[in-house]
Amino acid sequence: MENVLRAVDLSRRRFLARGLGAGAATFLVPHILAACGGGSSTVDLAGINLVKRFPGDILVPGRLRLPFSLATSSGVLTVDSTTSVPDVLSFFVTDIDGNGIGLDDPLVVPSHVTSMPQPYWPLEVTIEKTGLYLVSIVGSNQPGASIQLVERSEVGVPLVGDSLPPIDTPTTGNSRDVDPICTREPACPLHDVTLREALSLGKPVAYLLGTPAYCQTGTCSPALDAILDVREKVGDAVTFIHAEIYTDRTATTPAKAVTDYDMTYEPALFVTDARGILTDRLDAIFDAKEVRAVLARNGIS
């Protein structure tokens, strides 16, 4: 606990400055924010910083998914880094005053070493109140990463527990002024029906918003490949839909699928149950293993 207690010994001003500025996992591109995208559990974590791989302005009370990567003074760790990548990380979460959130033991999270450029650790934790919190890792002498939870009314992106808004996404039969409707090469087969039509079929929907060709951090293309891999295994038990972020290859004008959902980042995977209720949303970075786990919560394997 020594590292955690030392990490939270900071002023509110420093906490706010670190949490809402340096270390954020999103950065500005034209008209939209794009998400940043072996070892042993005994790896020396001294000097290792947490890097947030999720948008920080859409977190609300409830079950949270907070994917993190690691960084040294030289940059974010990759599978090719000389610094060893831990198999697991142990996380503590406290409020701004250093109080725990009801967890006596650290949350142990396995690494995801995938086709993504950097390994990541998707922390899942439930926090019931709005406010500022600090996430720290056991073994690090660095200050950790701050997060802020806001009221649901302050967030425009569809939230878990809400009905996923039905929209007419581009299809092979109607591009709806989006060209191309898929920037993957070759184009993916997830454009046969609109999201509105998919939500009327009475089965779960997995809806991906992301642009494989123009994603600023290289996470969109692996995310789409992960979804295609899962689709091959689960078949038609789920309707999979993909929509691009931009209207054309200039990658400057957001598509209606983006503006309708008030999106400020990519990629994002929205997963509903058979009634169209959003059960999970995977933001910024995820792999096939996480997609399968999300579908398993809907009884699909």
LUMVOMI-962758 format. One record per residue: x, y, z of N, C-alpha, C in turn. Coordinates in pm, whole numbers. Each point is the difference from the previous one (the first is absolute). Layout:
! LUMVOMI-962758
SITE      n.x      n.y      n.z     ca.x     ca.y     ca.z      c.x      c.y      c.z
SITE        X        Y        Z        X        Y        Z        X        Y        Z
...
***
This chain:
! LUMVOMI-962758
SITE      n.x      n.y      n.z     ca.x     ca.y     ca.z      c.x      c.y      c.z
SITE       81     -122        0      -81      122        0       85      127        0
SITE      131       -9       28       82      119       13       -3       84     -127
SITE       13      -65     -117        2       75     -125     -132       72      -24
SITE     -110      -66       37     -131       61      -22      -17      123       87
SITE       38      -12      128      -17      112       90       87      118      -41
SITE      122      -28      -44       88      106      -44      -56       66     -125
SITE      -61      -81      -87      -50       52     -127     -115       97       19
SITE      -81      -18      105     -116       87       16       31      120       87
SITE      124       17       43       37      114       81       32      118      -91
SITE     -102       61      -56       19      110      -93     -115       97       13
SITE       22      121      -43     -103      102       12     -108      -19     -104
SITE     -118       59       25     -110       -9      -96       40       66     -132
SITE       77      110        8       40       68     -123       88      -90      -85
SITE       99      -68       60       87      -90      -75      -80     -116      -56
SITE      -95      -50       81      -82     -112      -44      -79       37     -125
SITE      -65      116        2      -78       44     -114       87       23     -122
SITE      116       61       21       88       30     -113       47     -127      -67
SITE       33     -102       81       50     -124      -59     -113      -77      -67
SITE     -117       -2       65     -106      -84      -52      -65       53     -125
SITE       -9      130      -16      -72       56     -111       91       53     -109
SITE      130      -18       18       94       49      -99       98     -108      -40
SITE      119        3       56      106      -92      -38      -44     -144       21
SITE       39      -84      -92      -28     -142       12     -133      -42      -57
SITE      -80       92      -50     -129      -37      -56       20      -89     -122
SITE      -97      -87      -24       15      -99     -106      -66       42     -130
SITE      -46      123       -9      -61       46     -123       69      127      -46
SITE       -3       25     -130       59      122      -51      -79       48     -119
SITE       12      129      -30      -85       63     -100       47      -29     -141
SITE      -93      -41      -85       21       -8     -144     -119       73      -61
SITE       -3       25     -131     -108       80      -56     -140      -49       37
SITE      -74       81       74     -142      -21       32      -26     -115       97
SITE      104      -70       46      -28     -117       83      121      -32       85
SITE      -23      -56      117      110      -45       84       26     -146      -27
SITE      125      -35      -19       36     -139      -29       68      -62      119
SITE      -41     -121       36       60      -66      116      142      -43      -28
SITE       84       13      102      138      -44      -13       12     -152      -29
SITE       32      -59      -60       20     -123      -38       44        2      -52
SITE      891    -1442      700       57     -104       86        7       47      141
SITE       89       44       57       12       63      129      -44      -84      117
SITE        3       60      116      -30      -69      123      -69       96       95
SITE      -80      -54       93      -64       83       99      100       58       98
SITE      125      -46       -3      103       51       91       89      104      -69
SITE      -40       52     -113       75      103      -71       13      124       89
SITE      118       61        3       23      121       76      -77      116      -63
SITE      -95       56       75      -85      106      -55       42      139       46
SITE      113       11       67       49      132       41       21       87     -124
SITE      -55      120        3       13       90     -113     -100      -22     -112
SITE      -88      -99       17     -100      -31     -103     -126       82       23
SITE      -49       65     -105     -121       81        7     -118      -72      -66
SITE     -119       30       49     -122      -45      -66      -36       95     -113
SITE      -45      -55     -113      -47       79     -113     -146      -36      -25
SITE      -88       98       10     -143      -24      -21      -27      -25     -147
SITE      -73     -109      -28      -36      -35     -138     -150       13      -20
SITE      -61       97       65     -145       18       -8      -31      148        6
SITE     -111       42      -57      -40      141        9      -41       33      143
SITE       52      109       52      -21       30      140     -123       83       30
SITE      -72       46     -102     -111       92       25     -137      -65      -10
SITE       -5     -133       -5     -130      -67      -13      -20     -108      107
SITE       72       11      111      -10      -99      106     -111       38       97
SITE      -89      -96       28     -112       24       91       -1     -111      105
SITE      -66       22      114       -3     -103      104      -56     -132      -52
SITE       52     -108       56      -41     -134      -39      121      -86      -31
SITE      -21     -106      -76      111      -87      -39       83       68     -107
SITE      128       14       26       91       71      -89      100      -97      -61
SITE       34       25     -125      112      -69      -66      105      105      -30
SITE      118      -19       60      106      100       -9      128      -67      -51
SITE       19       -5     -131      123      -62      -52      120       94       14
SITE      111      -55       48      123       75       18      114      -69      -74
SITE       93       80      -50      130      -50      -43      104       53       97
SITE      126      -38      -21      108       43       86      101       81      -79
SITE       70       89       69      101       81      -66      117       25       93
SITE      118       11      -60      119       47       68       28      143      -48
SITE      109       56       43       37      133      -47       28        2     -149
SITE       20     -120      -60       28       -9     -142     -124      -13      -86
SITE     -116      -23       64     -124      -13      -77      -80     -121       42
SITE     -112      -23      -69      -91     -110       30       66     -134      -32
SITE      -17      -97       89       59     -131      -21      -70      -72     -115
SITE       77      -68      -81      -51      -84     -107       52     -141       22
SITE      -49      -93      -81       47     -137       12      147      -11      -37
SITE       54      100      -68      140        0      -40       90       81       92
SITE      -59       57      106       79       81       91      102      -85       75
SITE      110       64       39      100      -71       79      -48      -21      143
SITE      -91       85       47      -60      -17      132     -100     -115       -3
SITE        9      -89       97      -90     -116        4     -144       44       23
SITE      -92      -72      -61     -143       26       15      -57      -95      104
SITE      -58       51      110      -54      -88      104     -117      -85      -51
SITE       -7     -123       47     -114      -85      -32     -128       55       62
SITE       12       57      121     -115       55       70       41      130       67
SITE      -99       85       26       18      119       82     -102       -3      113
SITE       40       53      116      -90       10      114      -35      147       22
SITE     -129       32       -6      -48      138        5      -67       30      134
SITE       21      122       49      -79       56      109      -73      122      -53
SITE     -121       22       49      -78      119      -36      -42       70      128
SITE       29      129        9      -39       79      116      -69      128      -47
SITE      -66       67       94      -53      132      -33      110      103       17
SITE      -32      127      -18      101      105        3       67       12      137
SITE      -70      -43      106       53       10      134       75     -126       43
SITE       15      -95      -92       73     -122       33      -84     -110       60
SITE     -133       18        4      -87     -102       55      -29     -107     -105
SITE        0     -126       42      -32     -108      -91     -146        3      -40
SITE      -36      -81      -98     -139       -1      -48      -68     -132       38
SITE       41      -56      112      -64     -122       50       71     -128      -39
SITE      120       11      -55       76     -118      -39      121      -13       91
SITE       10     -112       73      112      -19       91      126      -46      -73
SITE      -18      -71     -108      113      -56      -73       13       68     -136
SITE      120        1      -56       17       58     -133      -73      -81     -106
SITE      -35       65     -110      -64      -66     -114      110      -47      -94
SITE        6     -131      -21      106      -59      -81      -52      -16     -143
SITE       71       58      -96      -44        3     -139      107      -60      -90
SITE      -33     -106      -76       98      -59      -94       27       94     -117
SITE      117      -13      -57       36       81     -117      -71      -54     -124
SITE      -23       90      -95      -50      -37     -132      110       37     -100
SITE       72     -100      -42      108       18      -97      -54      -52     -132
SITE      -48       91      -83      -74      -36     -120       68       59     -122
SITE      -76        9     -108       52       63     -121        3      152       10
SITE      -47       54      113       10      144       23      147       39       12
SITE       33      127      -29      139       42       10       56      -10      142
SITE      -86       22      101       47       -6      138      -86      -96       82
SITE       62      -75       92      -78      -79       95      -86       92       86
SITE     -111      -55       53      -86       80       87      -62      -88      107
SITE      -50       64      105      -61      -68      113     -137       63       24
SITE     -110      -72      -28     -134       58       15      -54      -18      142
SITE       17      102       81      -51       -2      137     -151       16       -2
SITE      -70      -89       71     -144       14       17      -28       21      148
SITE      -71      109       29      -27       35      138     -134       72        6
SITE      -70      -15      111     -128       68       19       17      114       99
SITE      -37      120      -41        3      118       86     -139       63       -7
SITE      -58       24      115     -142       38        5      -25      150        5
SITE      104       81       21      -23      144       17       83       81      -99
SITE      -53      116      -38       78       92      -82      116       55       82
SITE       98       56      -70      113       60       70      132      -38      -62
SITE      108       36       68      136      -26      -45       58     -119       72
SITE       69      -86      -75       59     -121       56      141      -19      -55
SITE       79      -79       73      137      -28      -41       19     -150      -17
SITE       58      -37     -113       34     -140      -29      151      -15       10
SITE       45      -93       83      143      -24       19       30     -147      -20
SITE      125      -31      -32       41     -140      -12      101      -32      110
SITE      -15     -119       57       90      -47      104      140      -17      -59
SITE      100       55       69      138      -15      -44       56      120      -71
SITE      -86       94      -38       48      120      -69       17      115       99
SITE      102       80      -20       20      119       83      -50      126      -70
SITE      -76      -18     -106      -57      111      -74     -140       33       53
SITE      -52      120      -28     -123       46       65     -128      -66      -47
SITE        1      -79     -104     -123      -63      -46      -74       87     -101
SITE     -127      -34      -22      -82       71      -99     -133       37       64
SITE      -44      122      -24     -126       45       57     -113      -13     -101
SITE     -119      -21       51     -119       -7      -83     -109       83       66
SITE      -93       46      -80     -113       77       51     -129      -60      -49
SITE      -91      -29       94     -133      -51      -32     -100      113        8
SITE      -84       10     -104      -98      107       -7     -141      -58       -4
SITE      -99       86       10     -139      -44       -7      -33      -50     -140
SITE      -90      -96       -8      -39      -55     -130      -55      107      -93
SITE      -66       98       56      -60      105      -81      104       85      -72
SITE      126       -8       41      107       80      -60       66      -70     -118
SITE      -40     -123      -29       66      -81     -104      -97      -25     -114
SITE       45       26     -123      -85      -21     -116       13     -137      -63
SITE      114      -66       20       22     -133      -57      -95     -100       66
SITE      -58      -94      -77      -89     -100       62       69      -72      115
SITE      -72      -17      110       54      -57      122      -61     -137       29
SITE       77      -84       69      -48     -131       39     -129       14       81
SITE      -99      -79      -36     -130        6       65     -104       74      -81
SITE       46       79      -99      -92       73      -87      -34      -83     -123
SITE     -111       33      -64      -29      -57     -131       96       60     -101
SITE       61      -84      -84       91       52     -101      -83       71     -107
SITE       28      128      -25      -79       74      -99       10      -63     -138
SITE     -113      -27      -65        2      -57     -136       31      107     -103
SITE       99      -23      -83       32       93     -107       21      -78     -130
SITE      -12       70     -110       14      -62     -131      146       10      -44
SITE       78     -101       32      141       -3      -37       14      -36     -148
SITE      112       38      -62       21      -32     -141        5     -152      -24
SITE      -55      -41     -113        3     -141      -39       49      -10     -144
SITE       24     -123      -43       40      -21     -139     -110       44      -96
SITE     -125       -3       45     -110       42      -85      -29      148        4
SITE       45       69      106      -24      143       15      114       60       82
SITE       91       68      -68      119       52       68      -29      121       88
SITE     -116       62      -21      -38      118       77      113      105       -1
SITE       54       21     -119      101      103      -24      132      -24       74
SITE       26     -125       33      130      -37       58       75      -82     -104
SITE      121       43      -35       77      -68     -104      149        4       35
SITE       59     -119       30      -62     -132       -2      -74      -30      131
SITE      -91      -98       -6      -71      -37      122       87      -86       91
SITE      114      -49      -52       94      -76       81      141       23      -55
SITE       90       48       86      137       27      -45       93     -118       22
SITE      -53     -109       49       83     -120       11       27      -56     -139
SITE      119      -59      -17       35      -67     -125       28     -147       27
SITE      -87      -91      -54     -126       28      -70     -108       47       97
SITE     -106       57      -55     -109       51       83      -61     -112       83
SITE      -41       34      122      -58     -101       89     -145      -30      -41
SITE      -52     -115       42     -136      -40      -38     -107       45      100
SITE       22      113       67      -91       41      108      -85      121      -40
SITE      -37        5     -128      -76      114      -51     -124      -44      -78
SITE      -55     -114       35     -116      -50      -73     -130       65       46
SITE      -10       29      130     -122       62       55       40      122       81
SITE      -96       89       20       27      118       83       -8      -38      148
SITE       54       88       83      -14      -22      144     -147       -2       40
SITE      -80       87      -60     -143        2       32      -64     -136      -30
SITE       33      -57     -115      -55     -131      -37       51     -108       94
SITE      129        6       35       58     -101       89      -69        0      135
SITE      -31      118       52      -63        9      132     -144      -50        0
SITE      -57      -19     -118     -139      -49       -8       -7     -151      -16
SITE      115      -68       -6        1     -144      -28      -20      -87      124
SITE        0       60      119      -25      -77      121      117      -85       44
SITE      122       41      -31      118      -70       50      109      102       29
SITE      103      -39       76      105       95       36       67       62     -122
SITE       48      122       21       68       75     -105      137       42       51
SITE      102      -11      -87      133       53       29       31      103     -108
SITE        4      125       40       12      111      -94      134       71       20
SITE       85       -4     -102      132       62        6        2      132      -75
SITE       45      105       66       29      127      -63      152       17       -3
SITE       56        5     -119      145       14      -10       42        1     -146
SITE      117       58      -26       48       10     -137      135      -71      -13
SITE        3     -119      -54      124      -77      -10      114       72      -71
SITE      -31       79     -100      106       63      -80       56      127       64
SITE      -79       68       81       42      131       46        3       15      152
SITE      -12     -108       72        6        7      146      137       54       41
SITE        0      101       85      123       71       32      100      -84       80
SITE      -44     -105       63       90      -75       88       14     -146      -38
SITE      -56      -41     -112       17     -138      -44      -80     -101       77
SITE     -108       41       69      -81      -96       75     -126      -42      -73
SITE      -45       79     -100     -127      -30      -67        8     -124      -88
SITE      106      -13      -74       12     -116      -88        9     -130       79
SITE       84       -9      104       -1     -122       81     -134      -25       68
SITE      -71      107       39     -131      -17       63      -99      -63      -97
SITE        0       46     -124      -89      -58     -100       37     -145      -28
SITE      128      -27       -9       44     -139      -22      -43      -89      116
SITE        6       53      123      -43      -78      116     -148      -33       -9
SITE      -80       97      -44     -144      -23      -13      -29     -104     -108
SITE       72        7     -111      -19      -98     -106       37     -140       48
SITE      104       -9       82       41     -128       56     -109      -57       90
SITE      -57       84       85     -107      -45       90     -124      -37      -79
SITE      -33       79     -101     -118      -27      -83        9     -138      -65
SITE      118      -36      -42       18     -131      -63      -32     -114       97
SITE       23       26      129      -23     -105      100     -143       -4       49
SITE      -66      115       15     -136        1       57     -108       -5     -107
SITE       36       22     -125      -99      -10     -107     -106      108        8
SITE     -124      -35      -35     -106      101       -8      -75       18      132
SITE       59      -46      111      -62       24      131        3      148       34
SITE       90       74      -63       15      144       21        2       67     -138
SITE      -62      117       -9       10       79     -122      115       99       17
SITE      101      -13      -85      116       88        6      -13      110     -105
SITE       23      123       42      -10      117      -88      127       83       14
SITE       47       53     -112      113       92        3      -38      129      -72
SITE       39      114       57      -19      129      -66      129       80        8
SITE       30       68     -109      120       82       -7      -19      133       75
SITE      114       62       31        0      125       74      -20      120      -93
SITE       61       -5     -119        0      115      -89      -85      -26     -125
SITE      -38      109      -66      -86      -12     -118       77      -37     -126
SITE      133       27       -2       78      -30     -120      147      -15       36
SITE       82      -17     -102      142      -30       23       82      123       42
SITE      -60      118        2       73      115       54       11       -7      152
SITE      -84      -82       61        2      -22      147       -9      132       76
SITE      -90       86      -44      -17      130       66     -142       23       51
SITE      -99      -61      -65     -140       24       38      -58     -124       68
SITE      -43       11      126      -59     -115       69     -129      -45      -69
SITE      -19     -131       -6     -124      -55      -56     -115       21       98
SITE     -121      -13      -52     -119       19       85       -3     -102      114
SITE       56     -119      -24        5     -100      107       78       51      121
SITE       96       87      -24       80       58      108      -74      113       68
SITE      -52       92      -77      -66      116       59     -129      -38       71
SITE      -71     -100      -50     -124      -43       65       26      -54      141
SITE      120      -57       22       34      -56      130       88       93       83
SITE       23      121      -48       81       97       73      138      -58       33
SITE       56      -75      -96      128      -67       22      115      100       -9
SITE       99      -17       89      120       83       -2      127      -86       -6
SITE      -15     -130      -25      114      -90       -2      -33     -121      -85
SITE      100      -80      -29      -17     -125      -71      114      -94       38
SITE      -17     -131      -19     -125      -69      -33      -86      -21      125
SITE     -125      -39      -22      -89      -36      108      -88     -115      -47
SITE      -18      -98       87      -87     -114      -30     -118        3       97
SITE     -121       11      -56     -123        1       78      -65     -139      -10
SITE      -26      -62      113      -59     -134        1     -133        5       74
SITE     -105      -49      -64     -133        0       62      -47     -142       26
SITE     -103      -10       83      -70     -127       14     -106      -10     -110
SITE      -83     -103        6      -99      -22     -105     -107      108       -4
SITE      -12       77      109     -100      108        5       55      133      -50
SITE      130        3      -33       61      124      -44       53       86      112
SITE        9      -56      123       54       73      114      152      -16        0
SITE       70      110       14      146       -3        0       51      -67      127
SITE       67     -113      -15       53      -74      115      147       30       23
SITE       72       34     -106      143       28       10       41       97     -109
SITE      105       78       32       63       84     -101      151      -10       18
SITE       67      -49     -103      146      -11        4       59      119      -72
SITE       76       81       71       54      123      -56      149      -11      -30
SITE       39       55     -114      139       35      -32       91     -117      -33
SITE        5     -102       82       89     -112      -27      -62     -127       57
SITE       -9     -104      -82      -54     -128       46       40     -108      -99
SITE       -9     -124       44       39     -113      -85     -112     -103       -3
SITE       23     -109      -73     -104     -102      -16      -36      -64      134
SITE       97      -13       89      -27      -60      131     -102       82       77
SITE       15      132       -3      -96       85       70     -138       -2      -67
SITE       -2       -3     -132     -129       -6      -70      -73     -129       36
SITE       72     -111        3      -63     -127       37      -53        5      143
SITE       74       62       91      -45       10      138     -127       83       12
SITE       -9      106      -77     -119       85        0     -120      -77      -51
SITE       18      -74     -108     -111      -79      -56      -41     -111       96
SITE       97      -54       72      -31     -106       96      -94       52      110
SITE       11      129       32      -92       56       99     -142        1      -52
SITE      -15       -8     -132     -133      -10      -62      -36     -145      -32
SITE       78      -94       54      -29     -142      -21       41      -51     -136
SITE       93       68      -66       44      -41     -134      147      -39        7
SITE       32     -118      -47      139      -44        4       32      -79     -127
***
